[in-house]
Structure formats: structure tokens, C-alpha cells
Amino acid sequence: MGEGEADLARLRLIRSPRIGPVTYRQLIARFGTAEAALDALPALAMRGGGAAPAIADAAAARREMAVVARLGARHLFLGDSAYPQLLAELESAPPVLIVRGNLDLAHRPCVAMVGARNASAAACRFARQLAQALAEAGVTLVSGLARGIDTAAHQGSIGGGTVGVIASGIDIAFPPENRDLQERVAREGLLLAEQPPGAEPLARHFPSRNRIIAGLAQGTVVVEAAPRSGSLITARIAAEAGREVMAVPGSPLDPRAQGCNLLIREGATLVQNVEDILEAIRPIDTRAVRAPVSGFESEPPAEPGEAERRRILELLGPVPVPVDELIRQAGLRAAAVQLVLLELELAGRLERHAGGRVSLS
């Protein structure tokens, strides 16, 4: 199969219903190629007790590839040598990204900066100064092109290295007032989107975007954030991935500072200047010189019997349970349990949740 046909198969696989990032990764690890995984989908779903899932149409995938090319962008697949290594380490790493701009920026040391959309003028000024200082130090700044702190971070770093990760298609600007800034990021930095062209920025897309922001970076800096905000979700994802979490302290009288102060109380690095950030990420700079990885981990094939399938089903229910706990209680090989979960998901009977948890639909 040629490279173009292989990319087409990979795009069809991830655009097929019931195929999420974790499922995609497991299918490729098990079957080796997207084409083989597509061929296996009907049998897997039937073993899981459901009808054969719909598979994305080849013509629709070709149309998407043509639109992306017309926009001056391209698809980047998990497993490609150019795929950012730190992002590939996430279990939920995006199987495909649509990229426009200088991809080399994602391979330099990266720091994410996030914060309140309704940030104070003082916080925006500080974020812009921090971002500029990071860019001058050779560090790429990653943010989400939202109002407030994100905008300030991109404005400060755009001359030296900035990556914008958006929750919409690569051709959609959100918020609309950042259209010019988004275009400038694409021209002078790097713009990344997980959603296909034309996709509007729906609420469910923002947590997915946040994991990309955190996954690209060695550390995440939070500048003003409410206790229950997308910025703290990004910080949590960074912490779960073993990355550095940093926060700028603020007045206890300002609700916008409560999230940052909470992070510091829980152990986040307190940031007062750019040196604090550079010192915090220095211990893991060695990641940048490691050999490239493929992004997939293979296990020997495992074919569970009917008794094992029943055992796994008995342990599942409507309450989400960690997959690791399921493996322990089932007393089976991890590969066998993962295969049954894969079959159930393709059959529409399993739902995956954050934190590696699963439940019956």
C-alpha cells in the first residue's frame, strides 16, 4: 500500500463512529495497520454483541484531505516521525492532527500557558511578558487562542515561537475577534486542530483541545483561573502525564486567582518570573534527546474464551471503573481484557471515561 493510501486508511479509521483515540491506538497496536483494523471492525463488533459499525467513507476522507491541502495545511498521524514526541506519550494522544505552519516549533522545549478568559489587565500584561521572555529563551509557548490569558500569551511569543491549539476546524476562528491573531499564528508559528475542517468549536471539543495543550508541553503555567475552569483541567492533565504544573499567585480577594492559589497549595510551582519556569522544566529537558518512538505499544495476541468474556462483563456496570482494576479483579492478561473492551466499545455497549475508566453504556 502506498503512503497516500495508508494515510487514507488511517483517516477513515479515526473518522469512523465509535473509534476514539484510545480505541484507535489499540487497533493499530493489535492489527499493525489501519487497513487491517478497518477489515477487522465488523467481526470485533459482532463478538462484542453488536451490529457491524459504520466505517467512514473513502470518498469523504479524500474530500477532507483535499480541503486540508487547499487550506495550506496537512494531516499529521500518530506514529509519523514528525509527530511531537511528548504528545505521543499520552494514552489519549490524537490519532490525527491538522497542522499549518512551522512544525519544528513543536519539537523544541515547550511550555503551555493558560488562564481566565476574563483575565485582569495586570494578569494579561504579566502573561505577555512571561511568554516573550520564554520565546527569547528558545522555549515554544503553547496556548489555546482563547480570550484573555491565551491571547496575551500568543501576542508575547509570536515573534519567537508560538503554537495555537484550537477546538474547531483549522479554517474556523474562535473567538471571532481573534481571527487575525489565529492567521498570524498559522503564518509565523504553528496552528493545530484535531477536528476536521468546518467543525464548529462545540463545548465537548474544549477538554480534548486542553489535553493537546498539556500534552505538547514539558510544563503548564496557569495565570488567573477559577477553581472550576478549563485551565485547571489542563493543569490536571499535565500533572497526570507527569509534567510540571506551575501557577502565578494572586490576591485572595480576586475570584480569578482562587484556582492558581489552590494549585500552589496543592504543590504547583509558584511562578514570579521566567526564571522560575525555566528552572522547573530543566530537569526533564532530557526528553528532547531521546530516540523517537512510534507511538504504539504492542502486546502478544490474546484470544479470550467465552468464560473470560462473561467474567469481564460481570465486572462491568453503569459505574465507571478503572481498566487496571478490572484487569486485577478479572485475573486475566491485560491484552485479553483490552480486547474484550475493544469489542464491547465497537458494539456500542461500552463507554470510555477520563482517567482510563470504562462503564457499560
C-alpha positions as CSV (number, residue, x, y, z in Angstrom):
1,M,0.0,0.0,0.0
2,G,1.4,3.4,-0.9
3,E,1.8,6.2,1.6
4,G,-1.2,8.1,0.3
5,E,-3.5,5.0,0.7
6,A,-2.1,4.3,4.1
7,D,-2.9,7.8,5.2
8,L,-6.4,7.5,3.7
9,A,-7.0,4.3,5.7
10,R,-5.7,6.0,8.9
11,L,-8.0,8.9,8.4
12,R,-11.0,6.6,7.7
13,L,-10.3,4.7,10.9
14,I,-10.3,7.7,13.2
15,R,-13.3,9.3,11.4
16,S,-15.4,6.1,11.9
17,P,-18.0,6.2,14.6
18,R,-17.1,4.6,18.0
19,I,-13.4,5.0,17.2
20,G,-11.7,7.3,19.7
21,P,-8.1,8.0,20.4
22,V,-7.6,5.0,22.9
23,T,-9.5,2.6,20.6
24,Y,-7.5,3.8,17.6
25,R,-4.3,3.2,19.4
26,Q,-5.3,-0.3,20.5
27,L,-6.5,-1.3,17.0
28,I,-3.2,-0.2,15.4
29,A,-1.2,-2.0,18.1
30,R,-3.1,-5.2,17.5
31,F,-3.5,-5.2,13.8
32,G,-0.4,-3.3,12.6
33,T,-2.1,-1.1,10.0
34,A,-5.2,1.0,9.7
35,E,-6.3,-1.1,6.6
36,A,-6.1,-4.3,8.6
37,A,-8.0,-2.7,11.5
38,L,-10.8,-1.5,9.2
39,D,-11.2,-5.0,7.8
40,A,-11.4,-6.4,11.4
41,L,-14.0,-4.0,12.7
42,P,-17.2,-5.9,11.7
43,A,-16.0,-9.2,13.4
44,L,-14.9,-7.4,16.5
45,A,-18.2,-5.6,16.9
46,M,-20.2,-8.8,16.4
47,R,-18.1,-10.6,19.0
48,G,-19.0,-7.7,21.3
49,G,-22.7,-8.4,20.8
50,G,-23.5,-5.6,18.4
51,A,-24.0,-4.9,14.7
52,A,-21.1,-4.0,12.5
53,P,-20.2,-0.4,13.0
54,A,-20.3,2.2,10.3
55,I,-17.0,2.9,8.6
56,A,-16.0,6.3,7.3
57,D,-16.4,6.5,3.6
58,A,-13.2,6.6,1.5
59,A,-14.6,9.4,-0.7
60,A,-15.4,11.6,2.3
61,A,-11.8,11.0,3.6
62,R,-10.4,12.0,0.3
63,R,-12.5,15.2,0.3
64,E,-11.2,16.1,3.7
65,M,-7.6,15.6,2.6
66,A,-8.2,17.8,-0.5
67,V,-9.8,20.6,1.7
68,V,-6.9,20.5,4.2
69,A,-4.4,20.8,1.3
70,R,-6.3,23.8,-0.2
71,L,-6.1,25.5,3.2
72,G,-2.3,25.2,3.2
73,A,-2.4,22.6,6.0
74,R,-1.7,18.8,6.2
75,H,-2.6,15.8,8.3
76,L,-0.1,14.5,10.8
77,F,-0.7,11.0,12.1
78,L,0.3,9.4,15.4
79,G,3.3,7.2,14.6
80,D,4.7,9.6,12.0
81,S,8.3,10.6,12.7
82,A,7.2,14.3,12.7
83,Y,4.6,13.7,15.4
84,P,5.5,15.6,18.6
85,Q,7.1,13.0,20.9
86,L,5.8,14.4,24.2
87,L,2.2,14.4,22.9
88,A,2.6,10.8,21.6
89,E,3.3,9.8,25.2
90,L,-0.4,10.5,26.2
91,E,-2.6,7.4,26.1
92,S,-5.2,9.6,24.6
93,A,-2.9,11.3,22.0
94,P,-4.8,12.5,19.0
95,P,-4.5,9.9,16.2
96,V,-4.5,12.7,13.7
97,L,-3.8,16.4,13.8
98,I,-4.3,19.0,11.1
99,V,-1.3,21.3,11.1
100,R,-0.5,24.6,9.5
101,G,2.8,26.4,10.0
102,N,6.2,25.5,11.3
103,L,6.1,22.1,12.9
104,D,9.7,22.4,14.1
105,L,8.3,24.6,16.9
106,A,6.5,21.6,18.5
107,H,9.9,19.8,18.7
108,R,11.6,22.5,20.7
109,P,11.2,22.7,24.5
110,C,7.5,23.7,25.0
111,V,5.7,25.4,27.9
112,A,1.9,25.8,27.9
113,M,0.2,28.9,29.3
114,V,-3.5,29.0,30.1
115,G,-5.8,31.1,32.2
116,A,-9.0,33.1,32.6
117,R,-10.8,34.4,29.5
118,N,-12.0,37.4,31.6
119,A,-8.5,38.0,33.0
120,S,-7.5,41.2,34.6
121,A,-5.3,43.7,32.7
122,A,-2.5,43.1,35.1
123,A,-2.6,39.4,34.6
124,C,-2.7,39.7,30.8
125,R,0.3,42.1,30.9
126,F,2.3,39.6,33.1
127,A,1.3,36.7,30.8
128,R,2.5,38.6,27.7
129,Q,5.8,39.4,29.4
130,L,6.4,35.8,30.6
131,A,5.6,34.5,27.1
132,Q,8.0,36.9,25.4
133,A,10.8,36.0,27.9
134,L,10.2,32.3,27.2
135,A,10.4,32.8,23.5
136,E,13.6,34.8,23.9
137,A,15.0,31.8,25.9
138,G,14.3,29.5,23.0
139,V,11.1,27.9,24.5
140,T,8.0,27.5,22.4
141,L,4.8,28.8,24.0
142,V,1.6,26.7,23.6
143,S,-1.8,28.0,24.3
144,G,-5.4,27.8,23.1
145,L,-6.1,31.1,21.3
146,A,-9.0,31.9,23.7
147,R,-9.7,35.4,25.0
148,G,-7.7,36.7,27.9
149,I,-4.6,34.9,29.0
150,D,-4.3,32.8,25.9
151,T,-4.4,35.8,23.6
152,A,-1.8,37.6,25.7
153,A,0.5,34.6,25.7
154,H,0.4,34.3,21.9
155,Q,0.9,38.1,21.5
156,G,4.0,37.9,23.6
157,S,5.6,34.9,22.0
158,I,4.6,35.2,18.3
159,G,7.9,36.6,17.3
160,G,9.9,33.8,18.8
161,G,7.8,30.7,18.8
162,T,4.1,30.1,19.5
163,V,1.8,27.2,19.0
164,G,-2.0,27.7,18.9
165,V,-4.3,24.7,19.6
166,I,-7.9,25.3,18.6
167,A,-11.1,23.4,19.4
168,S,-12.6,23.9,15.9
169,G,-11.6,23.0,12.4
170,I,-8.4,24.6,11.1
171,D,-10.5,27.0,9.0
172,I,-12.7,28.3,11.8
173,A,-11.6,31.2,14.0
174,F,-12.9,31.3,17.6
175,P,-13.4,33.7,19.2
176,P,-14.1,35.7,16.0
177,E,-12.1,38.7,17.3
178,N,-9.0,36.5,17.2
179,R,-9.3,35.8,13.5
180,D,-6.3,38.0,12.6
181,L,-4.2,36.6,15.5
182,Q,-5.1,33.0,14.6
183,E,-4.0,33.7,11.0
184,R,-0.8,35.2,12.2
185,V,-0.1,32.2,14.4
186,A,-0.5,30.0,11.4
187,R,1.8,32.1,9.3
188,E,4.5,32.9,11.8
189,G,4.1,30.0,14.3
190,L,2.1,26.8,14.3
191,L,-1.6,26.2,14.3
192,L,-3.0,22.7,15.3
193,A,-6.5,21.3,15.1
194,E,-7.9,17.9,15.9
195,Q,-11.3,18.5,14.4
196,P,-11.9,18.2,10.7
197,P,-12.3,21.4,8.6
198,G,-15.6,23.1,9.0
199,A,-16.1,21.8,12.6
200,E,-17.5,24.4,14.9
201,P,-16.0,24.7,18.4
202,L,-18.5,22.7,20.4
203,A,-18.3,22.5,24.2
204,R,-17.1,18.9,24.2
205,H,-14.2,19.8,22.0
206,F,-12.5,22.1,24.5
207,P,-11.4,19.4,27.0
208,S,-10.0,17.5,24.1
209,R,-8.1,20.6,23.0
210,N,-6.8,21.1,26.6
211,R,-5.2,17.6,26.6
212,I,-3.3,18.6,23.4
213,I,-2.0,21.8,25.0
214,A,-0.9,20.0,28.1
215,G,0.5,17.0,26.2
216,L,2.7,19.1,23.9
217,A,4.4,20.9,26.9
218,Q,7.0,20.0,29.5
219,G,5.1,22.1,31.9
220,T,1.9,24.2,32.2
221,V,1.7,27.7,33.7
222,V,-1.7,28.9,34.9
223,V,-2.2,32.6,35.2
224,E,-5.6,33.5,36.8
225,A,-8.2,30.8,36.8
226,A,-11.4,30.0,38.7
227,P,-11.4,26.8,40.8
228,R,-13.6,25.0,38.3
229,S,-12.3,26.0,34.9
230,G,-10.8,24.6,31.8
231,S,-7.4,26.0,32.8
232,L,-7.4,23.7,35.9
233,I,-8.5,20.8,33.7
234,T,-5.4,21.5,31.6
235,A,-3.3,21.6,34.7
236,R,-4.7,18.3,35.9
237,I,-4.0,16.6,32.6
238,A,-0.4,17.9,32.8
239,A,0.0,16.5,36.3
240,E,-1.4,13.1,35.4
241,A,1.1,13.0,32.5
242,G,4.0,13.6,34.8
243,R,4.6,17.2,33.6
244,E,5.3,20.2,35.7
245,V,2.4,22.3,36.9
246,M,3.1,26.0,37.7
247,A,0.9,28.8,38.8
248,V,1.1,32.6,39.3
249,P,-0.2,33.6,42.7
250,G,-2.9,36.2,43.0
251,S,-4.9,38.2,45.6
252,P,-7.2,36.1,47.7
253,L,-9.8,38.8,47.2
254,D,-9.9,38.2,43.4
255,P,-12.0,35.1,42.5
256,R,-9.9,34.8,39.3
257,A,-6.9,34.0,41.4
258,Q,-8.5,31.2,43.5
259,G,-7.7,28.4,41.1
260,C,-4.0,29.4,40.9
261,N,-3.7,29.7,44.7
262,L,-5.4,26.3,45.1
263,L,-2.8,24.8,42.7
264,I,0.1,26.3,44.7
265,R,-1.4,25.0,47.9
266,E,-1.6,21.5,46.3
267,G,2.1,21.6,45.3
268,A,2.3,23.5,42.0
269,T,5.4,25.6,41.4
270,L,4.9,29.2,42.3
271,V,5.9,31.5,39.4
272,Q,7.0,35.0,39.9
273,N,9.3,35.4,36.8
274,V,10.5,33.4,33.8
275,E,13.5,32.0,35.7
276,D,11.0,30.1,37.9
277,I,9.6,28.4,34.8
278,L,12.9,27.6,33.2
279,E,14.2,26.1,36.5
280,A,11.0,24.0,36.8
281,I,11.3,22.4,33.3
282,R,15.0,22.0,33.3
283,P,15.0,18.5,35.0
284,I,13.0,17.0,32.1
285,D,14.9,18.6,29.2
286,T,16.5,15.2,28.6
287,R,13.2,14.1,27.0
288,A,14.1,16.1,23.9
289,V,17.2,14.0,23.1
290,R,15.6,10.6,23.5
291,A,15.2,8.4,20.4
292,P,11.9,8.8,18.6
293,V,9.1,6.4,19.4
294,S,6.4,5.0,17.2
295,G,3.5,6.0,19.5
296,F,2.2,2.4,19.8
297,E,2.9,-0.4,22.2
298,S,2.2,-3.9,21.1
299,E,1.2,-6.9,23.2
300,P,1.1,-10.6,22.1
301,P,-2.2,-11.5,20.6
302,A,-4.7,-12.8,23.2
303,E,-8.0,-14.5,22.3
304,P,-10.2,-14.7,25.4
305,G,-12.7,-17.6,25.7
306,E,-16.4,-17.3,26.4
307,A,-15.9,-17.8,30.1
308,E,-13.4,-15.0,30.2
309,R,-15.7,-12.7,28.3
310,R,-18.5,-13.5,30.7
311,R,-16.2,-12.7,33.7
312,I,-15.3,-9.3,32.3
313,L,-19.0,-8.5,31.5
314,E,-19.9,-9.4,35.1
315,L,-17.4,-7.0,36.5
316,L,-18.7,-4.1,34.3
317,G,-21.7,-2.0,35.1
318,P,-23.1,1.6,34.8
319,V,-20.5,3.0,37.3
320,P,-17.1,3.8,35.6
321,V,-14.3,1.6,36.8
322,P,-10.5,1.9,36.1
323,V,-9.3,-0.6,33.5
324,D,-6.4,-1.5,35.8
325,E,-8.8,-2.5,38.5
326,L,-10.8,-4.5,36.0
327,I,-7.7,-6.4,35.0
328,R,-6.8,-7.1,38.6
329,Q,-10.3,-8.4,39.5
330,A,-10.6,-10.5,36.3
331,G,-7.3,-12.2,36.9
332,L,-6.7,-12.2,33.2
333,R,-3.9,-10.9,30.9
334,A,-4.2,-7.2,30.2
335,A,-4.3,-7.9,26.4
336,A,-7.3,-10.2,26.8
337,V,-9.2,-7.7,28.9
338,Q,-8.4,-4.9,26.5
339,L,-9.6,-6.9,23.5
340,V,-13.0,-7.6,25.1
341,L,-13.4,-3.9,26.0
342,L,-12.5,-3.1,22.4
343,E,-15.2,-5.5,21.1
344,L,-17.8,-4.0,23.5
345,E,-16.9,-0.5,22.5
346,L,-17.2,-1.2,18.8
347,A,-20.5,-2.9,19.5
348,G,-21.8,0.3,21.2
349,R,-22.0,-1.3,24.6
350,L,-19.0,0.3,26.3
351,E,-18.3,3.9,27.2
352,R,-14.8,5.3,28.0
353,H,-14.3,8.0,30.6
354,A,-11.5,10.2,31.7
355,G,-8.8,8.7,33.8
356,G,-8.7,5.3,32.0
357,R,-12.2,4.3,33.3
358,V,-14.9,2.4,31.5
359,S,-18.6,1.5,32.0
360,L,-21.4,-0.2,30.2
361,S,-23.4,2.1,28.0
